C-alpha cells in the first residue's frame, strides 16, 4: 500500500491534519463551539469554489474565508451564543454562493464532490508541506494561548475579573480553529469536518478526566481513525471519508457504552459497600 506515492502523501497529510484536528477539536468541544466549527467549514466552501473559479488552489480560498469568518465570530464574543439563527442564514447564503461559483466553473461536478466530501488521495507533496507548516503554526499559537484560554473556557467570569480578555481569547482560538477546519476539509470535505474535529474530541472527553490526557487522547484517536480509515478505503475501495466517518462514529458509540458500563459498575459496588456497612 505504501509503495504508491499518492498513498504516502495521503497518510502524511491525514496524519498531520488529524493531530491538529484532535487537539483543536478538544477545545472546541470544551468551549461548546462545535456549531461555530461547523459554520466555518460551510463558509469555507464558498472561498474554495471562488478560488477554483479564478484559477487559484481551493485550499487558499478555503483558508482565507474561514480565517476571516473565524475572526468575525470571535469578535462577536458572548453574543455568538444567541445568534444561531443568524449563523444558519449565513451558512445558507455561503453555500448558495458556492453553488453559484461552481455554476461558472467548467469542472463543477468533480470539484464540488471533492470539496464537499474530500479527496485525500489527490493530495500532492507540496500540499503536504503546506499542511505541515500550517499545523506547526496553529499548534504554536494554541500552546501560547492555552493557559488563558482554559481559564476563560472553564471560569469565564473569574477570568474576566482577573484581566483575561474573553473576546481576545475567543477571537484567537477561532482563528486557529478556522485554519484547522480548512485543513480538515482537504481530507474529509467541508460536510464531514466533524469527523476529525468533534468525534475524537467528544470521545476523549468521555474517557479522560484531565485536560492534558484528554487532548493527547483526542489527537491519538483522530490520528488512528484517519490512518485506519485510509487503510480500509485502500483494501475495500470504499470512499475514504466514509471509512473515517464510520470509525469516528463507532468509537464514539463504544465510548458511550464504556462510560455507561463503568457508571453501572461503580454504582453496584457502592450499593454493596453500603449494604455491607449496614450489616
N, C-alpha and C positions, 0 to 999 in steps of 0.2 A: 504493500500500500504506500509506504513512504518512499518508494523508488521513483514515484512521479513528482515532478517539480510542483505541479498545481496542488497536490496533497500536502507537500511540505509547507507551501505558502498558506494553505488553509489551516493547518494545525498551528502554525506560528501566529497567524492573525487571530484565530479564535482564542488561542491561549492568552495572548496579550490583552485582548478585549475582555475576556472573561474575568481575569484578575481585577481589572479596573471596575467592571460592572458589578461584581460581587462586593467590592469594597464600598463603592459609592452607593450601591443599592441598599446596603445595610443602614446607612444614614438616612437614605430616602424613606425607608420603611419606618425607621425610628422617629423621624420627624412628621410622619403622617402625610407625606407629599407624593404619594405614588400617582395620584391623578395628575399632578403637575408634570411628572416624568412622562406619563402617557401623552399629555398635551404636547410636550416638547418634540416627541417623535413624530407626531402628526404634522406639526408646524414645519418640521424639517423636511417633510415630503415635498412641500412647495419649493423650498430652497433647492432641493436636489433636482427636481424637474426643471426649475428655472435655469439652473446651471447647465443641465444637459441641453436645453434649448439653445443656449448661446455658445455651446461648444466647450464648456468648462467641465472638469471632472465633477460628478454629482456629489462626491464627498465634501468638496469645498463649499458648495452651496448649502449642503446639509449642515455643515459646521457653522457657517455664517449665520444662518437664520435661527438655528437652535440656540446659539450663543446669545443672539440678540433677544430672543424670546425668554431665555433663562434670566438674563439681567433684568428684563422688563418685569417678569413675575416676581423676582426678588425685590424690586423697587416697590412693589405693592405692599410688601410687608405682611402684617397680620390680616390686612384686608383681603388677601388672596383666598382665605378660607371661606369668605362669604360670596365669592364670585364664581362658583361652579358653573352657573348658567352662562355667564359671560365667556368663560373659558371654553365651554362647549360650543358656543356660537363661533368663537374664533377658530376652533378646530374644524367646524363645518366649512367655514369660508376658506381656510387654508387648503383643505382637501379639494375644494371646488377650484381654486386657482391652480392647484397641482394638476387636476384633470384638464384644465384649460391649456396649460403649458404642454401637456402630453398630446393634446389635440393638434398642436402645431409641430410636433416632433415626429419625424418620419418613422422612428423605431419605437413607437408608443407602446405597443403591447409588451414587447420584450423588456423595455426599460421599466414599465410600470410593475411588472411581475418581480423584477429584481429589486426594485425599491421597496415594494410592499412586503415581500416575503424573504428578501435577502438572497445572496448568491455568493457564498464564501468561497466556492470552488473557482470563481473567476478573479479572486484577489491576486494581484501580481506582487513582485518583490518590492517595488517602490512603495506600494500601498502599505505593505507590512512595516517598512521602516517608518513611514509616516504615522501609522497607528502606534508604533513603539514610542516615537518621540512625544506624541500627544499624551500617551499613557503616563510616561515619566513626568511630564509637566503637570498633569492632573493629580498624580499621587503626591508630588512635592507640594502642590498648593493645598491639597487636603490635609497633609501632615502639618502644614503651617497653621491652619485654622482649626485643627482637630479639637484642641482643648477648649477654646471659647465656643466652638460650635456645639460640642457636647453639653457644655454648661447652658447655652441658650436653648438647646433642644429639650433638656430634662427639667430645667428650672428657669423658664424664661423671665418670670417676674424678678426673681432674685438676681439673675444675670444682668438684667437691665439696671437694677438698683446698684449693682457693683460696677457699672460703667460699660458693660458689653453692649455694643450696638446690634440689636436684633435684626435690623434692616440690612446692615452691612454683612452680617454673618449669613443671612438668608440669601442675599444677592451673590455673595462669593460662592456659596455652596451650589446654588442653582446654576451658576456659570460653569462650575466643574461638572455638575450633573448633565448639563446641556452637551458638553463635549463627550462625556461618556455615552450619552444617548445616541449621538451621531455615530460614534464608533460601533455601538451595538447594531445600529441599523444596517451597517455594511455586512454584518454577519447573519442576522436573522430577519432583517427588514423592519420597517417602521411599525408594522402592525404587531410584531411579536417581541418588541423590546422588553416587555415584562418578563419574558422567558429567562433572560440572563440577569436582569437588574432586580426584579422583585421576587421571583420564585426562590432562588437560593438564599436571598437575604431573609425572606419570611421564614424559611425552613430553619436557618441558623438561629434566628431569634427564638424559635420554639425549643430548640435543642440545647442552647447555651445560656448561661446566666451573665457572664461578664462581657464587657464591651470588646476588649481585645480578642478573647476567644471567639466571640460572635463574628467579628469582622474577618478573622482568619478562616473560620469555618465557611462563611458566605463566599469568600474568594475561592476556597478549595472546592466547594460544591459547584460553583459556576464553572470552574476550570474542568472538573471531572465530567460534568454534563455536556460541556461543549466538545471535549475530545471524544467522549463515548458516543455522542450523537453523530460526530463525523465518521467514526468507525462503523456504526450501524448503517449510516447512509451509504458508505462505500460498499458494504457487503450485501445490502438489501436493495440498493438502487432506489431507495425512497428519498424524498426531499430532506435535505439536511436540517432545515428549520423545523420541520415536523418532528424529526427524531429528537432534537434538542428540547423542543417544547414538551413533547410527551415525557421525556425523562424528568424535566423540571416539575411537571405536574405530579408524576408518580412519586418522586422523592418527597414532595410536599405532603401528599396524602399519607405516605409512610410515617412522616414526622407527626402528623395528627394522631395516627394510631399509636405511635410510640409514646407520645405525651399522655394520651388517654389511658394507656395501659399502666404507665408509671404512676399516674394520679390514682387510679383504682387500686394499684398495689400498695401504695403508701397509706391510703385511707383504710384498707383492710388491716394493714399492720398496726395502725394507730388504734383501730377498734379492738384488736386482740390485746394490745397493751392495756387499754382502759378496762377491758373485761378482767384481765389478769390482776390489775391493781385493785379492783373492787373485791375480788375473791380473797 
